[in-house]
Amino acid sequence: KATVLDLSCNNLISLPSDFCSLMHLVKLDLSKNRLQQLPLDFGRLVNLQHLDLLNNRLVTLPVSFAQLKNLKWLDLKDNPLDPVLAKVAGDCLDEKQCKQAAVKVLQHMKAIQSEQDRQRQRKLQAEREMEKKREAEQRAKEAQERELRKREKAEEKERRRREYDAQKAAKQEVEKKTKKETVQTRKPASSSRAPQPPRHKASWSRSVLRVLLLVLLCLLCALVACKLTELRHQPLCISVNTLYEDVVAALQNHKTLQNMLQQNSQQ
């Protein structure tokens, strides 16, 4: 918690960054050393009022120097200062000039800090705009790719539809041509042949004839069985034999009648 510190005439080349933790310092003498720069966070010494940097090797001051709001006295003589900073600091030949040097240097460093903040803001803004631009370009690219895929899909669908229509039309044309050739082939054949009776009628007649023949064969078999076997004494066979004899008698009568009619016609 020291408030006054004199490190003059020690041939110091640099100060450690922890030096800036001496925030209670009010008066600091670093004159007649070989300091080439001050720590970047030198502005943490916010209570500093008197600062002597006479006869060092300083060229510039850290931007954080602008935070030394309580600085009232400053001596920067015999340093290879930047021309602009040297002009702002003045000669500090008496108490008044050293006080003016403190005020002017603080104003100068505040201006530099403000400019750096503006540059930092502009850089940050530019980076944000660049990021937005990249995002917009990426979104536009993705939208273009989606549109391209959509168009390609539609074109593929249209191509398949045209192929299907072409195949369907070709198939219909082949079927139409085949039908026409079939009609042309059948027409001369039908004109050269005489009309034939329907096949289904002939088939039906043959079926009826076969049934009649089958029935007749069955009757003959039954008649033979009833005449020549022991079954003739059965009631069914007796009926069959009686029916047979009646039929034979009827046929004989019919034959006798026919002979009589033939004789009358001859007379």
Secondary structure, 3 states (H helix, E strand, C coil): CCCEEECCCCCCCCCCHHHHHCCCCCEEECCCCCCCCCCCCHHHCCCCCEEECCCCCCCCCCHHHHHCCCCCEEECCCCCCCHHHHHHHCCCCCHHHHHHHHHHHHHHHHHHHHHHHHHHHHHHHHHHHHHHHHHHHHHHHHHHHHHHHHHHHHHHHHHHHHHHHHHHHHHHHHHHHHHHHHHHHHHHHHHHCCCCCCHHHHHHHHHHHHHHHHHHHHHHHHHHHHHHCHHHHCHHHHHHHHHHHHHHHHHHHHHHHHHHHHHHHHC
